Amino acid sequence: QKTLLEHSMKKQPSWHSKFPQHPILKLKDVKPPLLSDCRPTSIINTSTPLPTITTLLSLILLTMLPLATPTTAPNTHTRRPITTGTSVLGITYKNGVMLAADTLCSYGTMAKYKDARRLRVVNSQTIVGGGGEYSDFQAIIDLLKRDALESKCLGDSLYEEEMEEDSAREVWSYLRAVMYNRRNKMDPLWNDLLIAGYVKNDEGDNVPFLGTVDKIGTAYADNFIATGFGGYLAIPLLREKWRPDLEEGEARALLEDCMRVLFYRDCRALNKIQIAKVEAGGTGLVSDPFEIETSWDAPSFQQVRGGLESDGGW
């Protein structure tokens, strides 16, 4: 019987016969190597020590860590408020809306900045006041300015007096959506905002508007609102003294009384305050900071407590 090799040799091309110096090996000419010719080889170099388990685990952990590249953006989430302002008060009166806030920003328990102005004019009919993280409040004001500029650039008229501005209710509704959106991203803006201004009712008349939005998007409107510690100390006074026909002077005196009480009782408050107002047909105005009159002659402030007149013992 013919072998497979002999059968394949008969099918070689014709040029093979012309080159006898390259004969095809036959199967019987191929000999397997002897076992004595095989030498054992070592894959691992035994001259160097083997890595320890700790080294191997460290290499595995390093490969799992993300590579830090120069293009990696820093973390911009505000984990907690750092430089904060305290209460903002708002009240409607007969001819307008009025806000009040002090000018102190606290760094923890330290009164760090004493001229931080937290009442801002957004447009001719809207004022925004904010408590909480001051940098977030600045970001909100920049956002409102960009929104107003975009509306101005995309307006139908070339004349500024013919352009329609956002009303106070529209600004309030926009900020509610912004705060709720940031809350859903787990990156809230740590502020409690007051929005004061004028809106048109169903009859087309201008009526005062006062609304608030907190850091999670909770929003409501009322005739008097206080944020921060003022929600505990100023609201009872406002409930007792407010009436719909308040004159401007009465509304200002009431807000100053509330700010005075907050200065007495709130460790993050200051006696240097600002007053802002918006009236129908007018423009929003914010006063320069001024100091309110205070007195520590009350018996409750002078009474010695806790044995402090002695060595501090009871």
Secondary structure, DSSP 8 states (H G I E B T S, - for coil): ---HHHHHHTTS-GGGGG-TTS----GGG-----GGG-----SS-TTS----HHHHHHHHHHHHS----TT--------S--EEE--EEEEEETTEEEEEEE--EEETTEEEES----EEEEETTEEEEEEEEHHHHHHHHHHHHHHHHHHHHT-S-SSGGGS----HHHHHHHHHHHHHHHHHTT----EEEEEEEEEE-TTS-EEEEEEEE-TT--EEE-SEEE-TTHHHHHHHHHHHH--TT--HHHHHHHHHHHHHHHHHH-TT--SEEEEEEEETTS--EE---EE------SHHHHS--TTTTTTS--
